[in-house]
Amino acid sequence: MHSLSRPFASALGALFVLAAAPCARAAQQAAHPAALFERPSWAELALPADFAGTGSVRALGTSVVFQTPSHVYLWSAITARWTAVPVSAAALVTQFNAYVTIEDGASVHAFATRTGVVETLQLSSAPQLFHGPTSSCWLTIAALGDEAWCFGAFDGHWRHRALLGPLAGPVISQTAGVFSDGAHLYGASAYTGEIVQSPLDAGASYDVGGDEAVAWDASSVAGFSAHTGAWALAALPNPVPLAIERGYAMFAAGGQLLAFSACTGGFAGAGVAPGYAFSAGRYVAAAQSGNDVLAYSSGQNLFRLRSFASAPALALDDEVLALSDAAGVTAFSVVTGDFSATVAGSFSVQTNDALVWIDDGAQGHAFSAVEGSWSPAPIALGPSVQVALLRNAVVLADAQGYQAFSGRSGAWFAHPVASAFQFAGPSSGDLFAAFDGLETSVFDPVIGRWASVATAAPLQALDIWRQALVAFDGSRALGFGLMNNAWSTARVKGSFTQLDANSSCGYLLTSSHVYAYSAHGSLTTLSRFPEFARLQPIGSPLRLLQVAPAGSQVSAVLAHEAGYMPLPSGTLFVDPASVFLQLPLGTVPASGVLDFPLDLSGMPGLSGTAVHVQTFVTPPGGAPRWIANSIAPIVL
C-alpha cells in the first residue's frame, strides 16, 4: 500500500473533541448511536388519493418514483426528500439510475438525485430526447432544430449548445455521449453536463464506451473523458478499434497498441508481438502472444508485460485478470496496474468483476484487486463448505458459521452462528446476509465487519440488489447499505404489500404508505468501485456531497484506515490513528446540499489506496454537533 506522511496531528484532537460532544438524547438511543442526528434512511409518504396501484412504484439506482394522473412523485436517495411535480395525464416519465426525465409537451422536467432539484427545459415545441439504456445511463441530450441541451445526472442542470446544423447520429452510454451536427463532432459528459467540440470533424468515425467517447480518422485518434470533460488527440496511422469498453478504448496499428483511458483522460501506447490474441474487460485488457502477456490497466493507464513458464490460460473480468500456467495462478489488477505474486499449484479459477477466487478442493485463495495480493482461506475446504463469490467479497459457509473476505483489505472476518447455511449472497452485488434465528447479520466489506440487527419476528420479505438490502419483519421496515454501513428501521403503517431493493435504494409499500429507503448516508460521493463499477480518478475532484440543514458548518477528516467506534454524537467510521488531513468544507447552502470538490491531484501517494472520509456537522442555532457517515473511495 502507498502511504502519506501524517503531519496533521491537530486533526486528531479536533476529532475526539467533536466525537465526545455531549448529547442530551444519547442515553435514550445509546443502542443506535449512528441514528442520533444523521438523517433517517427511511422516508414515509402517505399515498395520494389518485395513487395508480402497486405497479406504478419503481426503484432504480438512487430514486424511487411513481406516477398518478396528476403528479409524478420523485424521491432521492441522496437528499432523502420527496418532490411532487404536477403533470398532464399524457406525461412520459423515464427513470434512470440517478435522474428522471418527464416529457410533458414542450416542457421537459429533469430531476437529478444528487441535487434533489427539478430543472425544467421550456421550449417552443417538444424536443427530441436521446439517452442510453435506462438501467445504466446518466446522460440525456435534447435536440430542437440547430440547438442541443445536455442534462448530466452528476451536474443536475440543462446545458445549452448552439450547433451548425441539426443534431445527428447521437450515441450515449453510461456517462459519455457523442454526436455530430454535420460539421463537427461533440462529446458530452454526465459529470459536467457540458457539450465539447472534438478536434476531429464530422467526417471521422466515432463511438462511445461507458465513460469515454472516441473518434478516429486515417491518421489520428481523439478521446473524450467524461471525468475530465475534455478531448485528447494522438497520432496513429490507420487505426483499427479493438475494443471500446466502459473505462477505455483500444486501437491497433501495425505492431502498436494505443489506449485511451477515461480515468486519466490521456493515451498510452505499447508495442505488441505479431499474431497476438486480444481480450477485453470493462477496465482491463490483455494481448497474449505465446508465453507473453501484455496487460493494460485503464485506472493507471499503463501496460505491463510478463513472461510465463508456459502459455497461460486467461480468465478476464471487469477489473481483474487471472492467468494460470504450469507454475500456478497470477492476477493483474486495474488498481495496481501490475501482476501479483504467483500462487503455486493447480487450481480452479473463478472471477466476479473485481475478485478472483481459486481453490484446489482443499485450500482456497482470494485476490484483492486493491492490495494486489492473495490471501489464503482461514478454513479447509471440502464438500460441506459452501462458497459465495460476490463482486468484492468471498464468503465461506460451514457448520460453525461464516468466514468473509474483504477485497479492500485482503483480510478475513469470522462470524459464528447457531443456525448454519441460512444466508443470501447474490453474486450480482456485494451484500451478504446471514440469518440466525431472530438475528440478521450482513458482511460489510467496506469497513470490514459483520453488522447485526435483531428482528421482531422471522423476516416475511427480503430483497438484496447490488449494495442495498430491504426487509420486513411483520411490523418494521429494515434496511442496510454499503454506503451508510448501518442498519436502519422504521415502523410502518397499513398492511404490507410489497418491497424492492435496487442498487442503492429501495422501498416498502403498504396499503396506505410508501417507505423509501436510502443505502447512502448524508455524506455521499460519485464513485462506487470496487463494490460496484465507477472509478474515482486522482486527477478529477473527489465530490463530497453533504446533506444537512441550511447554514450548517461542515468539516471533514481523511484517514487511511477504517474504524468503528460508537460515540454519543454518532459513529466514528475512521481509524483516528490513521487520520492524515482535516479541512473545512464550508456552509451548507439553502438547497440543503453542500457540494465540495476536493482536489486530490497534489497527493500522488493516494493513488491505488482507499481514502476514508468522514464529516462533522455543526447546525445553526446552537443545535448539537453530530458525526455524519463515512465514504471510502478507492483513488486511481
PyMOL commands that set and color helices and strands:
alter all, ss='L'
color gray80, all
select helices_A, chain A and resi 10-19+26-29+33-35+54-56+134-136+576-578+604-606+620-622
alter helices_A, ss='H'
color red, helices_A
select strands_A, chain A and resi 42-46+58-60+63-67+71-76+82-86+92-95+99-104+107-112+117-122+128-131+139-144+147-152+158-162+168-173+176-180+184-189+195-201+205-208+212-216+220-225+230-235+240-244+248-253+256-261+267-271+277-280+284-289+292-297+302-307+313-316+320-324+328-333+343-344+348-352+355-359+364-368+373-376+386-389+393-398+401-406+412-416+423-424+432-436+439-444+449-454+461-465+468-472+476-481+487-491+496-501+505-510+513-518+523-524+542-547+553-559+562-567+570-574+579-587+593-598+609-610+612-618+626-631+634-635
alter strands_A, ss='S'
color yellow, strands_A
deselect
rebuild
show_as cartoon
